[in-house]
Amino acid sequence: MVRSVVRPYVLAILLLGMPIVPAQAEGTFLTELEDLPLAPGLAEAPGGVLFDSPTGRIVEATAHGDTTAEQVVAFYAQTLPELGWQKVGPSSYRRDNEMLKIEVEARHRPLLVRFSLVPQ
């Protein structure tokens, strides 16, 4: 009898002691692009697409959040070169044989960001 009463309390204590990580925590990465961080304030939308082709990955993903287009653009302009991406256009980056395009739609609220990765 004591054993069955103790278990729920032990479980509750363990669960309460565990850190709670918010879904939109800084340092999170896109599900389909594990090496591409989400800008602060963004949360990934479900339903991303990943296709591995003989020439490379094809990925489509979206994120949304309560942030500004300027903050998102500045985050990726600073962060992506540190990860080996080279800026080749206003919203395009290249690394190895992959081209990444980040489109920010500022007229939407919450802000909508589209990520596209294709082989080059």
N, C-alpha and C positions, 0 to 999 in steps of 0.2 A: 504494500500500500504506500509506504513512504517513497518508494522508487517512482511510482507513477505520478505522485504529487511533485516531486523534485524536478523531474524532467521539464515540465512546462516553465518552471521558474528559471532553470538554467538556460533554456532556450531563449527566454525573454531577456535575460541578462546579457547573453551573448549578442543577441540582435541589437539591443540598445547600445551596446558598447562598440558596434561596428560603425565606421565613418559612413556618412550618407553623402553620396556623390551626386550632385545635380546633373540632369540630362544635358545641360548646356555648359558644362564645366570648361574652363580654359584648358587648352592643351588637348582637346579632342580632335580627332581626325575623321575624315570622311570614311564611311564604311567601305565603299568600293575603291577608294584611293587611299590606302592606309598610310601613305607617305605625304598626304596633303592635309595640312591642318585647317580647321575651321577658324575663321576670323572671330575674335571675341564678339559676343552678341548674336552669333548665328547658331541655328540648330538645323541639323540635316533633316530634310523631308524624306519620308519613306518612299520606296519605289525606284531607287537608283538602278542603273543598268550596267552590267559588266560583261563584256564579251572578249574572250581571248581569241585572237586570230593568228594565223601563221606569221603575220607581219608585226604583231604587237597588240596591246590592249586597246579596246574601245570602251570608254566609260562616259556615262551621262549621269549627273547627279544635280540636285537642287538643294538649296538651303534658304532659310528665311530668318528674319530677326528684326529686332527693334534697334537698329543702328543706322548709320548714314552710309551712303555710297562712298563718300570721301574716306571714311574710316576703313571700309572694306578694301578699297583700292590701295590705300596707304599700307595696310597690313600686308597685303600680298606683294606689293612692290618692295617692301623691306624683307619679308620672310622668304619668299621663293628663291631669290639669289643665294641665300644662305643654304638652301637645300639643293643647289646645283641647277636651278632653272635660270635661263637667260631670257630677258625680256626682248621680244622681237616685234612687238606692236603694242598699241594702247591697252589691249586686254589679252594679249597672247604671250605665251612663254614656251621655250623649247628646252628640252633636256634629252640628251642622247638621241634616240629616234622617235621621240614623242612630242606632240604639240598639245599644249594646254590652253584652252580659252576660258576666260572667266567673264561672264556677262552679268552686270549689275543693273537691275531694273529698279530705278529709284522712284518711279511713279507709283509703285505698289506699296501698300502698307499692310502687313510688315514688308520690309525690304526683301526682294527676291533676288537670289544669286544662282546662276546656272553655271555648272562646270562641265566642260567637254574635253575629253582626252582622246586623241587619235594618233595612230602611227604616222610618221612622216616619211 
